[in-house]
Amino acid sequence: MYLATKTVNGNTHFIIRESYRQEDLFLSRDLIDLGPDPGRHIIYPGGNAFYIEEGIEDRLMELGAGESLDQLEDIFWRFVHPEIRRVLEPFRRREDRHRANRKPKRPQDHSIGPFHMFDKRRVHYLKFGQTDQRHIHRVPVKLFRGLYNKSRDEIEHGFMDMEAALNAREYKSYTFAIFDLQQFFYESMAASHPQILDQAEVDAFFIKRICRLNLDPHFWAGLETTDRLHDYLTRYVVMHFDHDYAAGSFMEDYLRQYINSRREYRPPHKSAAASLKEAGTILGVAREDLKKMSRRELVRLYRRKAQELHPDKGGDHDKFVRLTEAYHDLIKTKN
């Protein structure tokens, strides 16, 4: 079971829902509409004690959800009186650990996998706070175990809960990472410092990516879709266009990298001829043709080749690095 929200006559209602399997999909169904104030179902007998009114448990039993009654406290916890939450939180965490140890491990149903890359990127950022996700394929699968056996609706409500902990100044970096916008840029610091990029281009690629996700049948399996942007994606439009990157963070990182770079050994820079030869070899283009290319033609050629060699698309990591280094050397000659 999980807590969901929906708008009823302009008001936010809280719904107890559950995910269930139907053939090859996980779907969701409403169990109980708690109304706009779930706190009215919490009884305080005195002291720091509380319990959920019996009518809720009885109704869940009638609906065949009796096995999930131990999740009720989790569902209502956010609506418990703040002072009681403060007092009970340490005991609750301890009980959660004991409960996890006592609970028999049921085999997870992995047959409906694999995880969608958009989900993996969100989990990765919310766990590590990194915009540079070029090595996400190395992350152990257990990091994503919270996605198993859940409907798309439950997964999205889970992400909304986790995203509530983000600071507003992280929003734009978050959307940059989860929509993998760094793949469209080949500046050396693009993945870790999206602030340095042409933001008009970033916006254009964001729109392209979110529209593509909106039409992805695999991602929305089990949910109805239309031509309009899905409600679960509108929050990302707000995050991206109504917020900016954290002020000052880029300059602080840039200065730190600059200072550190002064301490490191730098090998002699390749000559223009050597860079041209290496670029021609990797790009598969004759040196004379590279010399004649305009800056725009070179960028277009590089992007096409980079798509082939990008590690996230199954390409060779070392070749991709060599390609990028050669490109940066060559592009300087096209000013």
C-alpha positions, 0 to 999 in steps of 0.5 A: 500500500502507499499514499497517493493524491488526486484533485477532487473538485479543486481540493487535494484528496489523499488516497490509500492505494495498492499496486497489484500484478495483472498479467505482465503489468503492475497496476494500481487501485484505490482502496480508501479515499481519506479526504483532504485531512487524513489526520482526522482518522488518527486517534490520540488516547493520551500522552504520546500515543496514537492509533489509526481508527479501527474503521480504516483497518476494517475496510482494508480487511474487507478489500483484501488488503489485510496483509498490508496493515503493518504499513498503515502507520507509515502512510499516516505518519506525516499527519501525526501531531508534529510534537508526537512525531519528534518524540517517537521518531527515534523509537520508530527508526529502531523498530523499523530496523528490528522489523526489517530483520525479523521480516522473512525475505520474500523473493522479488518478482524481477520478471517485469524488469529491467528498470527504466533509465529515467527511474535509474537516473532519478534514484541516482541523483536523489541518492548521490546528488550528482549531475554527472551520471556517465558511470551510472551503468556501474551502480549496483542493481540493489540501489534500485530495489525500491522500484521492484513490484510497483506500478508506475503510479506508486513509483511516481508517488514515491519519487514525489515524496523523495523530491520534496527533500530537494532544495529549490536551487537543486531543481534545474541541476536535477532536471539536467541530470535525470533527462540526460541533457549532458549527452547533447553537449561536448564541452569538457565540463558539461556533465558536472557544470551545466551552468556554463552551457548555452541555456537556450540549447539546454531548454530546447533539448529539455523539451525534446527529451520530456516530449519523448518520455511523454510518448514512451509506452514502456515507461507509462505501461499500466497508465492511460496516456494522451497527447497532452503532457502527463500530470506526472511530468508537469512538475519537471517543467516547473522545476526546469523553467521556474528555477535557476542553478544554485548561485555561486556553486559554479564559481566555487568549483571552478576556482577549486579546479583551477587551483588544483590544476596548477598543482598537477603535472601537465604533459606537453600539448600536442601540435596542431598537426598531431591533433589533426591527424588523430582527429582524422583517424578517429572521425574517419575523415581525411586531414585535408577534408577536416581542414576545409570543414567549417566549425558547424560542419565539424560540430555536426560530424563530431556529434554524429560520431560521439553518438556512436562511441558514447559509453551509455550507448554501448560504445568504447569508452577509451575511443570516446575520450580520445574523440572528445580530446581530439575534437577540443583540440581541433575546434580551437582552429575553427574560430 
